[in-house]
């Protein structure tokens, strides 16, 4: 009973985890890739075109490296709690998602604890395929997501980008002579015109709170700005009642509700059904991530004309009028992986220009890799992104924060008509003060 604690102290004192794998030499990892099993996280659900595409990529890796076995594990949404428990038990996936985001302080813990492999030494090496450092292939716009803000180490590379954009039915707009909205006043006018034409203006799901929260998030981006919203909501800096832009944003959202802008019966409609109704012409607009097209590829009519807009600006708003909320879907490598070279080979293959180009053209994913074209199913997305002065982290990091159960449930109550804007603000304030103790 005396010896065991001492041994534990020695292990802790030298900073090494007994289960930690030795990281390969960054200068030679590409020459030392060997077969064997690796388990990689994937975001697409079973049966989707996106997953079938990744299965093809895995088959290519297994063919190129004798003995390689790539096991793909669903790593999205409801699967995350169980996977995080595996990480805490020292049995994390070789390659996983949602383990790091340099723009989200709540997701720095895994890197700071030593659970993730620092990818920068490998990204700095010359890529045999391009003759340039591997790191150079990624767009500068995604570096804030890849890089630790303090240490400048890199713990994730993006397999795709998800931009929060306002989609609209371009064919429907043309039919009714509606100009795509650029400002909030334009948006409310568009809502009234669609209603007059007998079309529900906005498709939204009432069964997934963060998707309803996309509306309040983007409004607050315009009325108070990202830094203010992130500080109050995610970090507990100050109170939500101190900046009138928060209440103004909720009043704007209440105005949409009172105009009956949202899909009839949205309260009981799940997100797949809401998205399907948009593509069926039953709603004129939908606020959603850029994954919408790839996710719904099988149900989009061939003659459907899709339009893409950045969220409208707000006249008089003191926030960011040209920023966009976005998520870089980052792949991280476990520092305990038994086959780090093959794990690196997987993320290298997935993020190659060739794979990313195919993924954009065949699946409709938006890439964070230079030289990859915009997906054909997302006309104008490259122009929308090019006009953005900065990509900001979606959801303000709320989904991983202590306040994750405070904000979006109250937004849902507002949209459901259970409370008004002032009551919503007061309830969020009460919840934030409880969580942060301020």
C-alpha positions in Angstrom: 0.0 0.0 0.0 3.1 2.2 0.3 4.8 1.1 -2.9 1.8 1.5 -5.3 1.1 5.2 -4.6 4.9 5.9 -5.1 4.8 4.2 -8.4 1.8 6.2 -9.4 3.6 9.4 -8.4 6.7 8.4 -10.5 4.4 7.8 -13.5 2.8 11.2 -13.0 6.0 12.9 -12.3 7.6 12.1 -15.6 4.5 13.1 -17.5 4.0 9.8 -19.3 0.9 7.8 -19.4 1.7 4.0 -19.2 -0.8 3.4 -22.0 0.6 6.2 -24.2 1.9 5.1 -27.6 5.2 6.4 -28.8 4.6 8.9 -31.6 6.4 8.1 -34.8 9.1 10.3 -36.2 7.4 13.1 -38.1 10.0 13.1 -40.9 9.5 9.4 -41.8 5.9 8.5 -40.9 4.8 8.3 -44.6 7.5 5.7 -45.2 6.5 3.6 -42.2 2.8 3.0 -42.6 1.9 -0.5 -41.8 -1.3 -2.5 -41.9 -3.4 -3.5 -38.9 -6.7 -2.5 -37.4 -7.8 1.1 -36.7 -11.2 2.4 -35.6 -12.2 5.7 -37.1 -15.2 7.9 -36.3 -17.6 8.9 -39.1 -20.4 11.5 -39.1 -22.8 10.2 -41.8 -25.5 7.8 -40.7 -25.9 4.3 -42.1 -27.4 4.1 -45.5 -26.5 7.7 -46.6 -24.5 8.5 -49.7 -21.9 10.2 -47.5 -21.2 7.0 -45.6 -21.0 4.9 -48.8 -18.4 7.3 -50.1 -16.3 6.9 -46.9 -16.6 3.2 -47.3 -15.0 3.5 -50.7 -12.2 5.6 -49.2 -11.7 2.9 -46.5 -11.5 0.2 -49.1 -8.8 2.2 -50.9 -6.7 2.5 -47.7 -7.1 -1.3 -47.1 -6.0 -2.0 -50.6 -2.9 0.3 -50.5 -1.7 -0.9 -47.1 -1.5 -4.7 -46.7 -3.3 -5.9 -43.6 -5.1 -2.6 -42.9 -8.5 -2.9 -41.4 -10.6 0.3 -41.1 -13.5 -0.1 -38.8 -15.9 2.9 -39.1 -17.9 3.9 -36.0 -20.8 6.4 -36.0 -19.5 9.4 -34.1 -22.3 11.9 -34.4 -25.0 13.4 -32.1 -26.4 10.7 -29.7 -23.3 8.6 -30.1 -21.0 11.2 -28.5 -21.6 10.5 -24.8 -20.7 6.8 -25.1 -17.6 7.6 -27.2 -16.5 10.2 -24.7 -16.8 7.7 -21.9 -14.5 5.4 -24.0 -12.0 8.2 -24.2 -12.1 8.8 -20.5 -11.5 5.1 -20.0 -8.4 5.2 -22.2 -10.1 3.4 -25.1 -10.9 6.2 -27.5 -11.1 5.8 -31.3 -7.9 6.0 -33.2 -9.5 8.9 -35.2 -12.5 10.7 -33.9 -14.6 13.9 -34.3 -15.7 16.6 -31.8 -12.6 16.1 -29.7 -11.0 19.5 -30.4 -12.0 22.9 -31.7 -9.5 25.8 -31.2 -12.4 28.3 -31.3 -14.2 26.5 -28.5 -12.6 26.8 -25.0 -14.8 23.9 -23.8 -13.1 21.5 -26.2 -9.5 22.3 -25.3 -9.5 19.8 -22.4 -8.8 16.7 -24.5 -5.7 18.3 -26.0 -4.5 19.8 -22.7 -4.8 16.4 -21.0 -2.5 14.8 -23.5 -5.3 12.6 -25.0 -4.8 13.9 -28.5 -1.8 13.7 -30.8 -0.2 17.0 -31.8 -0.5 16.9 -35.6 1.6 20.0 -36.4 5.0 18.2 -36.7 3.3 15.9 -39.3 1.5 18.7 -41.1 4.8 20.6 -41.4 6.4 17.8 -43.4 6.5 17.9 -47.2 3.6 16.0 -48.7 5.0 13.6 -51.3 1.9 14.2 -53.5 2.2 18.0 -53.7 5.9 18.7 -52.9 4.7 21.3 -50.3 4.0 21.0 -46.5 0.8 19.1 -45.8 -0.4 22.1 -43.8 -0.3 24.4 -46.8 -3.3 22.7 -48.4 -5.8 23.9 -45.8 -7.5 27.3 -46.1 -6.3 30.0 -43.7 -9.9 30.5 -42.7 -10.0 27.1 -40.8 -6.7 27.6 -38.9 -8.5 29.1 -35.9 -10.4 25.8 -35.6 -7.4 23.6 -36.0 -4.9 25.3 -33.8 -4.8 25.5 -30.0 -5.1 29.3 -29.2 -2.4 29.2 -26.5 0.2 26.5 -27.5 -0.3 26.9 -31.3 -0.2 23.1 -31.6 -2.7 21.5 -34.0 -5.0 18.8 -32.8 -7.5 18.5 -35.7 -7.8 18.7 -39.5 -11.1 19.5 -41.2 -12.8 16.8 -43.3 -15.6 19.3 -44.2 -17.0 22.6 -43.3 -20.6 23.2 -42.2 -21.7 26.8 -42.8 -25.0 28.0 -41.3 -26.8 29.6 -44.3 -30.3 30.7 -45.3 -31.5 28.4 -48.1 -34.4 29.5 -50.2 -36.5 28.0 -53.0 -35.3 30.0 -55.9 -37.9 28.7 -58.3 -40.7 29.6 -55.9 -39.2 33.1 -55.3 -39.2 33.7 -59.1 -42.7 32.4 -59.5 -44.0 35.0 -56.9 -41.6 37.8 -57.9 -39.8 37.7 -54.5 -36.3 39.1 -54.2 -34.0 37.1 -51.9 -33.7 39.0 -48.6 -30.4 40.8 -47.8 -31.6 42.7 -44.7 -33.9 41.8 -41.8 -36.5 44.2 -43.2 -36.3 42.3 -46.4 -36.8 39.0 -44.6 -39.9 40.1 -42.8 -41.3 41.4 -46.1 -40.5 38.1 -47.7 -42.3 36.3 -44.9 -45.4 38.3 -45.6 -45.2 37.7 -49.4 -44.8 34.0 -49.0 -47.7 33.9 -46.5 -49.9 35.8 -49.0 -48.9 33.2 -51.7 -50.1 30.4 -49.4 -46.6 29.1 -48.6 -45.2 28.6 -45.1 -42.3 31.0 -45.1 -39.7 29.1 -43.0 -39.2 25.4 -42.4 -37.9 24.6 -38.9 -38.0 21.6 -36.6 -39.5 21.8 -33.2 -37.9 18.6 -32.0 -34.3 19.6 -32.0 -33.6 22.7 -29.9 -30.2 23.7 -31.4 -31.7 24.0 -34.8 -34.3 26.4 -33.5 -31.4 28.1 -31.8 -29.7 28.8 -35.1 -32.2 31.6 -35.5 -31.4 33.3 -32.1 -27.7 32.6 -32.6 -27.5 34.3 -36.0 -29.7 37.2 -34.9 -27.5 37.9 -31.9 -24.4 37.7 -34.2 -25.9 40.7 -35.9 -27.3 42.6 -32.9 -24.5 42.1 -30.3 -21.7 40.4 -32.1 -19.9 37.1 -31.7 -17.5 38.1 -28.9 -20.2 39.5 -26.7 -22.6 36.6 -27.2 -19.9 34.0 -26.7 -18.6 35.8 -23.6 -22.1 36.0 -22.0 -23.5 32.7 -23.0 -20.5 30.4 -23.0 -18.0 32.0 -20.6 -20.4 33.7 -18.1 -18.8 37.1 -18.6 -21.4 39.8 -17.7 -25.1 39.3 -17.9 -27.4 38.9 -20.8 -29.5 41.8 -19.5 -26.7 44.3 -19.9 -26.7 44.7 -23.7 -30.1 45.7 -25.2 -29.1 43.8 -28.4 -30.0 40.5 -26.7 -33.6 41.6 -26.0 -33.9 43.2 -29.4 -32.8 39.9 -31.0 -35.5 38.0 -29.1 -38.1 40.5 -30.0 -37.2 40.0 -33.7 -37.6 36.3 -33.3 -40.9 36.8 -31.5 -42.0 39.0 -34.5 -41.4 36.1 -36.8 -43.4 33.8 -34.6 -46.3 36.3 -34.4 -46.2 36.6 -38.2 -46.7 32.8 -38.3 -43.5 32.6 -40.3 -42.7 29.0 -39.3 -43.9 25.8 -40.9 -47.4 24.7 -39.7 -47.0 22.0 -37.1 -43.3 22.5 -36.8 -43.6 21.9 -33.0 -44.0 18.2 -33.7 -42.0 17.9 -36.9 -38.5 16.4 -36.8 -35.6 17.9 -38.8 -35.7 15.3 -41.6 -39.4 15.9 -42.2 -39.0 19.7 -42.0 -36.1 19.6 -44.6 -38.2 17.3 -46.9 -41.1 19.8 -46.8 -38.8 22.6 -47.8 -37.7 20.6 -50.9 -41.3 19.7 -51.6 -42.1 23.4 -52.0 -44.2 23.6 -48.8 -41.8 26.2 -47.3 -39.9 29.0 -48.9 -36.8 29.1 -46.7 -34.8 27.1 -44.2 -31.9 28.0 -41.9 -29.6 25.1 -41.9 -26.0 23.9 -42.1 -24.5 23.4 -45.6 -24.7 19.7 -45.0 -28.4 20.0 -46.0 -27.9 19.1 -49.6 -25.8 16.0 -49.0 -28.1 14.9 -46.2 -31.2 15.2 -48.3 -29.7 14.2 -51.7 -32.1 11.3 -52.2 -35.3 13.4 -51.9 -34.4 16.7 -53.7 -36.4 16.9 -57.0 -34.1 17.2 -60.1 -35.7 20.4 -61.1 -35.5 22.1 -57.7 -33.7 25.5 -57.8 -31.8 26.1 -54.6 -30.6 29.5 -53.5 -28.1 30.2 -50.8 -27.8 33.4 -48.7 -25.7 34.7 -45.8 -27.9 35.5 -42.8 -29.5 39.0 -43.3 -27.9 42.0 -41.9 -29.6 44.0 -39.2 -29.8 47.8 -39.6 -28.6 49.4 -36.4 -27.2 46.2 -35.1 -23.9 46.6 -33.2 -22.7 43.1 -34.0 -20.9 41.4 -36.9 -22.8 42.1 -40.1 -20.5 40.1 -42.4 -19.5 37.1 -40.2 -20.9 33.6 -40.6 -21.4 30.9 -38.0 -19.6 27.7 -39.2 -18.2 24.5 -37.9 -15.1 22.7 -39.1 -15.7 19.0 -38.7 -12.3 18.1 -37.3 -10.6 14.7 -37.2 -8.3 14.2 -34.2 -5.9 11.3 -33.6 -5.6 9.6 -30.3 -2.2 9.9 -28.7 -2.7 6.3 -27.5 -3.5 4.9 -30.9 -1.6 1.6 -31.5 -1.1 2.5 -35.2 -0.6 6.3 -35.4 1.0 6.1 -39.0 -2.1 4.4 -40.4 -4.4 6.8 -38.5 -2.5 9.7 -40.1 -2.8 8.0 -43.5 -6.6 7.9 -43.0 -6.9 11.6 -42.3 -4.4 12.3 -45.1 -6.5 10.3 -47.5 -9.8 11.9 -46.4 -8.4 15.5 -46.7 -6.5 15.0 -50.0 -7.5 17.3 -52.8 -8.6 14.3 -54.9 -10.9 12.9 -52.2 -12.2 16.4 -51.2 -12.9 17.2 -54.8 -14.8 14.0 -55.3 -16.7 14.5 -52.1 -17.7 18.1 -53.1 -18.9 17.0 -56.6 -20.5 13.7 -55.7 -21.8 14.3 -52.1 -22.1 18.1 -51.9 -19.7 18.7 -49.0 -18.0 22.1 -48.5 -14.3 21.7 -48.2 -11.7 23.5 -46.1 -8.9 22.4 -48.5 -7.6 24.8 -51.1 -8.3 24.2 -54.7 -11.5 22.2 -54.1 -14.6 23.5 -56.1 -17.9 24.4 -54.6 -20.4 21.6 -54.6 -22.6 21.7 -57.7 -25.7 21.3 -55.4 -24.8 24.5 -53.5 -24.8 27.2 -56.1 -23.2 30.4 -54.9 -21.9 29.0 -51.6 -18.3 30.0 -52.5 -19.5 33.6 -53.1 -21.3 33.6 -49.8 -18.3 32.4 -47.9 -16.0 34.7 -49.8 -18.0 37.7 -48.6 -17.8 36.7 -45.0 -15.2 38.6 -43.1 -14.7 35.8 -40.6 -16.0 32.3 -39.8 -17.2 32.1 -36.2 -17.8 28.9 -34.2 -21.4 27.6 -34.6 -23.6 27.6 -31.5 -21.0 29.8 -29.6 -19.6 26.6 -28.1 -22.9 26.3 -26.1 -23.3 22.6 -26.8 -20.2 21.8 -24.8 -20.5 24.4 -22.2 -22.0 24.4 -18.7 -24.9 26.4 -20.0 -25.9 23.8 -22.7 -29.3 23.2 -21.0 -30.1 26.9 -20.4 -30.4 28.8 -23.6 -31.9 26.7 -26.3 -34.8 25.3 -24.2 -35.9 28.9 -23.6 -35.6 29.7 -27.3 -37.9 26.7 -28.0 -40.5 28.0 -25.5 -40.4 31.4 -27.3 -41.0 29.8 -30.7 -43.8 27.6 -29.2 -45.6 30.7 -27.9 -45.2 29.7 -24.3 -43.5 33.0 -23.4 -42.6 36.4 -24.9 -39.2 37.9 -25.6 -38.8 39.6 -22.2 -39.8 36.4 -20.3 -37.3 34.5 -22.5 -34.5 36.9 -21.6 -35.3 36.8 -17.9 -35.4 33.0 -17.9 -32.1 32.8 -19.7 -30.6 35.3 -17.4 -31.7 33.4 -14.4 -30.3 30.1 -15.8 -27.0 31.7 -16.7 -26.6 33.3 -13.2 -27.3 29.9 -11.7 -24.7 28.1 -13.8 -22.0 30.8 -13.6 -22.7 32.1 -10.2 -22.7 35.8 -11.3 
